[in-house]
Amino acid sequence: MKARIIAIDGPAASGKSTLAENLASALDYLYFDTGVMYRAVTLAALKSGTPVMDESAVTAIANELDLDVQSPSIDDGRQCDVLMAGKDVTWEIRSPAVDENVSQVSMYPGVREAMTRRQREIGLRGAVVMAGRDIGTVVLPEAELKIYLDASVEARANRRYEESLGRGNSVNVDVILEGMRERDRLDSTRALAPLRPAEDAVIIDSTELSIHEVLEKVLALAEDVSQQGEA
Ligand code: DC
């Protein structure tokens, strides 16, 4: 049986988005990166001068957010266009300020509830690859295939470093490594929907694997989920 709903979870820079994008393209499914939503709420709070520690104000922003995610309109390495109130914020939501504050924002129950509701609506339509931290555990527990993609924190920090350099930013790899450790800690210890593999997830460590190797493995599972126990 072919999987119609595929959940891909894992820590920052584990390769989830690349895997999810390639998988969706191979299967002709929608690719949906849920991290974009938490990033957009964070950016909206920062832009409006709302302190990210102000839970009720940030929750109100999440409930009112005018957010749209569309197919990429520019060929600059983006996986999709992210529009906030009609404005392109695709790269702004990847800024260091958003990186620093997004874990705090994504801890708030009201923010998660608003985002989870929107994500479920999209996911339950099927023919979707949804990537995040809690897709297999909370957002779409009915997903027929759940992948938890991991990699060592050093490998992940290095990947982020290379990506930032490629975009022309001057960055320090140690600062990225420290920031990533802190984000892992916050994401996996929060009370609500923490980062963890679902019980029925297939866990893949990508530290020593190429993008192609991971994709081949997951594509075989997606085409026939009955093989899952053999992965
Ligand atoms: O995948 P990302 O780095 O773009 O995610 C940004 C943040 O959003 C991450 O620190 C945790 C949060 N997030 C979440 O809590 N739940 C999700 N399903 C996706 C992301």
Residues whose N, C-alpha, C, O or C-beta is under 5 A from the ligand:
A	BS01	DC	A12 T34 G35 V36 Y38 V102 S103 S106 A131 G132 R133 D134 D187
